[in-house]
């Protein structure tokens, strides 16, 4: 049994990801770099049984770091140190502050540094134009320009004008804006689930990410541990596995499927999947799907993968509800 004191930072991160649950962990994966994803995935896969005390210690450490960062943003390092020493003692505060000083924000809104344009737009869309202007003025110029391009015309003009006429801004206003946005980011929520670790945990997480991310992770992992990667692949359900499902299960999935998404998904599917789908729809719908596929012309790979992912997510949802039993990539077909 691994002791809490023996855990590396990466192992603590893996335990935290498992504890948070698959949905929240999948969201966090989108914000990580490729090498971080690869290492964290390997650590999650290597986790077996985690002692509840170790899990609780990791959660408590994470909570203390979050509290400390909040105190720092409110009143600086000295203020945070003073408050924490009263709460958790000088020795623990010293260790905590040492960890934090290497990872503190160097610029306001630094938590947007690795976010993509769509994520930034999602977080700022309901903010006041002055707040948006303030945020963009601290972002990388290329990223700020890309965000401005995506704003509605009226808002775009307003924000640009506010940036152009912006003078000195009080630190209190900046801290408040940061606090609000960080609260929005954290409000994504976490699932209160039992720590399980191992293959089941990583398969659950990978089942929630998009296919491009999944493929990139597994290709990177394969270079480090081919046997482990093969075992993970065998447990994942992918769009092409639809060809292995029985007709009753396929018909149940198609009942809730949007025809436009289905047509887009089939645009990039194998002949086997297309054939099994067509075998389970009416002649009229077959003709409609064929016509839709032909008329849509070239389609971006990302759009095809998103449509296929919708179908896969629906299959997983129906499986969790016990309505269907899909056959996974590495499973043998069943004889009834």
Buried (B, 14 or more C-beta within 10 A) or exposed (E): EBEBEEBEEBBBBBBBBBBBBBBBBBBBBBBBEEEEBBBBBBBBBBBEEBEEEBBEBBBEBBEBBEBBBBBBBBEEBEEBBEBBBEEBEEEBBEEBBEEBEEEEEEEBBEBBEEBEBEBBBEBBEEBEBBBBBBBBBBBEEEBBEBBBEEBEEEEBEBBBEBBEEEEEBEEEEBBBBBEEBBEBBEEEEBEEBEBBBBBEBBBBBBBBBBBEBBEBBBEBBBEEBEEBBEBBBEBBBBBBBBBBBBEEBBBBBBEEBEEEBBBBBBBBBEEEBBEBBBEBBEEEBBEBBBEBBEEEEEBEEEBBBBBBBBBBEBBBEBBEEEEBEBBBEEEEEEEE
